[in-house]
Amino acid sequence: KKLALMAVCNKLLKQAFAVAKSGLVYDGNYRSTLIKN
């Protein structure tokens, strides 16, 4: 249980830092696009 909790915390922390670093406003509906070659 503790490992799963830490994984979720790590994921949320990475997202928070990415939003803060980019300076963009968080968009909950954003979907990344996969570019295929």
PyMOL Python script that loads the backbone (N, CA, C, O; Angstrom):
from pymol import cmd

cmd.read_pdbstr("""\
ATOM      1  N   LYS A   1       0.825  -1.193   0.000  1.00  0.00           N
ATOM      2  CA  LYS A   1       0.000   0.000   0.000  1.00  0.00           C
ATOM      3  C   LYS A   1       0.868   1.256   0.000  1.00  0.00           C
ATOM      4  O   LYS A   1       0.588   2.219  -0.714  1.00  0.00           O
ATOM      5  N   LYS A   2       1.915   1.232   0.802  1.00  0.00           N
ATOM      6  CA  LYS A   2       2.773   2.405   0.923  1.00  0.00           C
ATOM      7  C   LYS A   2       3.478   2.706  -0.402  1.00  0.00           C
ATOM      8  O   LYS A   2       3.649   3.868  -0.773  1.00  0.00           O
ATOM      9  N   LEU A   3       3.886   1.646  -1.113  1.00  0.00           N
ATOM     10  CA  LEU A   3       4.572   1.827  -2.386  1.00  0.00           C
ATOM     11  C   LEU A   3       3.643   2.473  -3.414  1.00  0.00           C
ATOM     12  O   LEU A   3       4.063   3.360  -4.157  1.00  0.00           O
ATOM     13  N   ALA A   4       2.397   2.036  -3.458  1.00  0.00           N
ATOM     14  CA  ALA A   4       1.428   2.614  -4.392  1.00  0.00           C
ATOM     15  C   ALA A   4       1.152   4.073  -4.051  1.00  0.00           C
ATOM     16  O   ALA A   4       1.033   4.910  -4.946  1.00  0.00           O
ATOM     17  N   LEU A   5       1.049   4.378  -2.771  1.00  0.00           N
ATOM     18  CA  LEU A   5       0.824   5.757  -2.341  1.00  0.00           C
ATOM     19  C   LEU A   5       1.990   6.650  -2.748  1.00  0.00           C
ATOM     20  O   LEU A   5       1.781   7.772  -3.208  1.00  0.00           O
ATOM     21  N   MET A   6       3.202   6.163  -2.582  1.00  0.00           N
ATOM     22  CA  MET A   6       4.383   6.944  -2.956  1.00  0.00           C
ATOM     23  C   MET A   6       4.437   7.155  -4.471  1.00  0.00           C
ATOM     24  O   MET A   6       4.864   8.213  -4.932  1.00  0.00           O
ATOM     25  N   ALA A   7       4.010   6.162  -5.241  1.00  0.00           N
ATOM     26  CA  ALA A   7       3.994   6.288  -6.696  1.00  0.00           C
ATOM     27  C   ALA A   7       3.005   7.367  -7.130  1.00  0.00           C
ATOM     28  O   ALA A   7       3.302   8.156  -8.027  1.00  0.00           O
ATOM     29  N   VAL A   8       1.838   7.404  -6.502  1.00  0.00           N
ATOM     30  CA  VAL A   8       0.833   8.421  -6.817  1.00  0.00           C
ATOM     31  C   VAL A   8       1.342   9.804  -6.426  1.00  0.00           C
ATOM     32  O   VAL A   8       1.189  10.762  -7.184  1.00  0.00           O
ATOM     33  N   CYS A   9       1.943   9.908  -5.250  1.00  0.00           N
ATOM     34  CA  CYS A   9       2.495  11.193  -4.798  1.00  0.00           C
ATOM     35  C   CYS A   9       3.570  11.681  -5.753  1.00  0.00           C
ATOM     36  O   CYS A   9       3.620  12.866  -6.083  1.00  0.00           O
ATOM     37  N   ASN A  10       4.426  10.776  -6.196  1.00  0.00           N
ATOM     38  CA  ASN A  10       5.496  11.133  -7.119  1.00  0.00           C
ATOM     39  C   ASN A  10       4.925  11.644  -8.440  1.00  0.00           C
ATOM     40  O   ASN A  10       5.417  12.631  -8.988  1.00  0.00           O
ATOM     41  N   LYS A  11       3.900  10.985  -8.949  1.00  0.00           N
ATOM     42  CA  LYS A  11       3.273  11.385 -10.207  1.00  0.00           C
ATOM     43  C   LYS A  11       2.650  12.778 -10.092  1.00  0.00           C
ATOM     44  O   LYS A  11       2.818  13.614 -10.980  1.00  0.00           O
ATOM     45  N   LEU A  12       1.931  13.021  -8.994  1.00  0.00           N
ATOM     46  CA  LEU A  12       1.307  14.328  -8.794  1.00  0.00           C
ATOM     47  C   LEU A  12       2.353  15.420  -8.620  1.00  0.00           C
ATOM     48  O   LEU A  12       2.177  16.534  -9.112  1.00  0.00           O
ATOM     49  N   LEU A  13       3.434  15.107  -7.925  1.00  0.00           N
ATOM     50  CA  LEU A  13       4.501  16.075  -7.715  1.00  0.00           C
ATOM     51  C   LEU A  13       5.170  16.438  -9.034  1.00  0.00           C
ATOM     52  O   LEU A  13       5.475  17.607  -9.272  1.00  0.00           O
ATOM     53  N   LYS A  14       5.402  15.452  -9.890  1.00  0.00           N
ATOM     54  CA  LYS A  14       5.992  15.711 -11.209  1.00  0.00           C
ATOM     55  C   LYS A  14       5.075  16.610 -12.039  1.00  0.00           C
ATOM     56  O   LYS A  14       5.546  17.529 -12.709  1.00  0.00           O
ATOM     57  N   GLN A  15       3.768  16.347 -11.996  1.00  0.00           N
ATOM     58  CA  GLN A  15       2.818  17.173 -12.741  1.00  0.00           C
ATOM     59  C   GLN A  15       2.811  18.595 -12.216  1.00  0.00           C
ATOM     60  O   GLN A  15       2.782  19.544 -13.000  1.00  0.00           O
ATOM     61  N   ALA A  16       2.837  18.756 -10.906  1.00  0.00           N
ATOM     62  CA  ALA A  16       2.818  20.090 -10.305  1.00  0.00           C
ATOM     63  C   ALA A  16       4.064  20.875 -10.694  1.00  0.00           C
ATOM     64  O   ALA A  16       3.966  22.054 -11.036  1.00  0.00           O
ATOM     65  N   PHE A  17       5.227  20.244 -10.648  1.00  0.00           N
ATOM     66  CA  PHE A  17       6.453  20.935 -11.028  1.00  0.00           C
ATOM     67  C   PHE A  17       6.476  21.258 -12.519  1.00  0.00           C
ATOM     68  O   PHE A  17       6.990  22.306 -12.909  1.00  0.00           O
ATOM     69  N   ALA A  18       5.930  20.378 -13.359  1.00  0.00           N
ATOM     70  CA  ALA A  18       5.890  20.641 -14.796  1.00  0.00           C
ATOM     71  C   ALA A  18       5.008  21.845 -15.099  1.00  0.00           C
ATOM     72  O   ALA A  18       5.360  22.670 -15.942  1.00  0.00           O
ATOM     73  N   VAL A  19       3.875  21.956 -14.426  1.00  0.00           N
ATOM     74  CA  VAL A  19       2.976  23.099 -14.619  1.00  0.00           C
ATOM     75  C   VAL A  19       3.660  24.372 -14.139  1.00  0.00           C
ATOM     76  O   VAL A  19       3.609  25.397 -14.819  1.00  0.00           O
ATOM     77  N   ALA A  20       4.298  24.315 -12.979  1.00  0.00           N
ATOM     78  CA  ALA A  20       4.971  25.492 -12.432  1.00  0.00           C
ATOM     79  C   ALA A  20       6.143  25.912 -13.314  1.00  0.00           C
ATOM     80  O   ALA A  20       6.369  27.106 -13.515  1.00  0.00           O
ATOM     81  N   LYS A  21       6.882  24.954 -13.834  1.00  0.00           N
ATOM     82  CA  LYS A  21       8.054  25.238 -14.659  1.00  0.00           C
ATOM     83  C   LYS A  21       7.652  25.826 -16.010  1.00  0.00           C
ATOM     84  O   LYS A  21       8.320  26.731 -16.510  1.00  0.00           O
ATOM     85  N   SER A  22       6.578  25.330 -16.603  1.00  0.00           N
ATOM     86  CA  SER A  22       6.164  25.793 -17.926  1.00  0.00           C
ATOM     87  C   SER A  22       5.501  27.163 -17.867  1.00  0.00           C
ATOM     88  O   SER A  22       5.525  27.910 -18.845  1.00  0.00           O
ATOM     89  N   GLY A  23       4.910  27.494 -16.723  1.00  0.00           N
ATOM     90  CA  GLY A  23       4.234  28.779 -16.591  1.00  0.00           C
ATOM     91  C   GLY A  23       2.837  28.788 -17.190  1.00  0.00           C
ATOM     92  O   GLY A  23       2.173  29.824 -17.197  1.00  0.00           O
ATOM     93  N   LEU A  24       2.385  27.644 -17.692  1.00  0.00           N
ATOM     94  CA  LEU A  24       1.050  27.548 -18.275  1.00  0.00           C
ATOM     95  C   LEU A  24       0.034  27.224 -17.189  1.00  0.00           C
ATOM     96  O   LEU A  24       0.381  26.680 -16.141  1.00  0.00           O
ATOM     97  N   VAL A  25      -1.208  27.561 -17.449  1.00  0.00           N
ATOM     98  CA  VAL A  25      -2.284  27.247 -16.517  1.00  0.00           C
ATOM     99  C   VAL A  25      -2.654  25.777 -16.694  1.00  0.00           C
ATOM    100  O   VAL A  25      -2.701  25.275 -17.817  1.00  0.00           O
ATOM    101  N   TYR A  26      -2.915  25.091 -15.586  1.00  0.00           N
ATOM    102  CA  TYR A  26      -3.280  23.676 -15.645  1.00  0.00           C
ATOM    103  C   TYR A  26      -4.606  23.497 -16.368  1.00  0.00           C
ATOM    104  O   TYR A  26      -5.581  24.187 -16.070  1.00  0.00           O
ATOM    105  N   ASP A  27      -4.641  22.565 -17.324  1.00  0.00           N
ATOM    106  CA  ASP A  27      -5.853  22.247 -18.071  1.00  0.00           C
ATOM    107  C   ASP A  27      -6.195  20.779 -17.815  1.00  0.00           C
ATOM    108  O   ASP A  27      -5.518  19.885 -18.322  1.00  0.00           O
ATOM    109  N   GLY A  28      -7.225  20.536 -17.043  1.00  0.00           N
ATOM    110  CA  GLY A  28      -7.621  19.175 -16.701  1.00  0.00           C
ATOM    111  C   GLY A  28      -8.093  18.359 -17.886  1.00  0.00           C
ATOM    112  O   GLY A  28      -8.086  17.130 -17.823  1.00  0.00           O
ATOM    113  N   ASN A  29      -8.504  19.007 -18.966  1.00  0.00           N
ATOM    114  CA  ASN A  29      -8.989  18.308 -20.155  1.00  0.00           C
ATOM    115  C   ASN A  29      -7.906  18.095 -21.197  1.00  0.00           C
ATOM    116  O   ASN A  29      -8.186  17.573 -22.277  1.00  0.00           O
ATOM    117  N   TYR A  30      -6.672  18.489 -20.896  1.00  0.00           N
ATOM    118  CA  TYR A  30      -5.578  18.366 -21.860  1.00  0.00           C
ATOM    119  C   TYR A  30      -5.275  16.906 -22.144  1.00  0.00           C
ATOM    120  O   TYR A  30      -5.221  16.085 -21.228  1.00  0.00           O
ATOM    121  N   ARG A  31      -5.079  16.587 -23.406  1.00  0.00           N
ATOM    122  CA  ARG A  31      -4.677  15.245 -23.812  1.00  0.00           C
ATOM    123  C   ARG A  31      -3.447  15.385 -24.696  1.00  0.00           C
ATOM    124  O   ARG A  31      -3.459  16.129 -25.676  1.00  0.00           O
ATOM    125  N   SER A  32      -2.386  14.668 -24.345  1.00  0.00           N
ATOM    126  CA  SER A  32      -1.191  14.706 -25.179  1.00  0.00           C
ATOM    127  C   SER A  32      -1.450  13.893 -26.444  1.00  0.00           C
ATOM    128  O   SER A  32      -2.270  12.975 -26.447  1.00  0.00           O
ATOM    129  N   THR A  33      -0.751  14.236 -27.504  1.00  0.00           N
ATOM    130  CA  THR A  33      -0.928  13.530 -28.767  1.00  0.00           C
ATOM    131  C   THR A  33       0.310  12.695 -29.044  1.00  0.00           C
ATOM    132  O   THR A  33       1.436  13.148 -28.841  1.00  0.00           O
ATOM    133  N   LEU A  34       0.093  11.483 -29.504  1.00  0.00           N
ATOM    134  CA  LEU A  34       1.173  10.582 -29.848  1.00  0.00           C
ATOM    135  C   LEU A  34       1.468  10.752 -31.333  1.00  0.00           C
ATOM    136  O   LEU A  34       0.586  10.586 -32.175  1.00  0.00           O
ATOM    137  N   ILE A  35       2.710  11.084 -31.643  1.00  0.00           N
ATOM    138  CA  ILE A  35       3.110  11.290 -33.038  1.00  0.00           C
ATOM    139  C   ILE A  35       3.761  10.006 -33.536  1.00  0.00           C
ATOM    140  O   ILE A  35       4.758   9.548 -32.977  1.00  0.00           O
ATOM    141  N   LYS A  36       3.193   9.433 -34.587  1.00  0.00           N
ATOM    142  CA  LYS A  36       3.744   8.204 -35.162  1.00  0.00           C
ATOM    143  C   LYS A  36       4.536   8.554 -36.409  1.00  0.00           C
ATOM    144  O   LYS A  36       4.159   9.432 -37.184  1.00  0.00           O
ATOM    145  N   ASN A  37       5.639   7.847 -36.581  1.00  0.00           N
ATOM    146  CA  ASN A  37       6.490   8.067 -37.775  1.00  0.00           C
ATOM    147  C   ASN A  37       6.056   7.186 -38.906  1.00  0.00           C
ATOM    148  O   ASN A  37       6.648   7.229 -39.984  1.00  0.00           O
TER     149      ASN A  37
END
""", "prot")
cmd.dss("prot")
cmd.show_as("cartoon", "prot")
cmd.util.cbc("prot")
cmd.orient("prot")
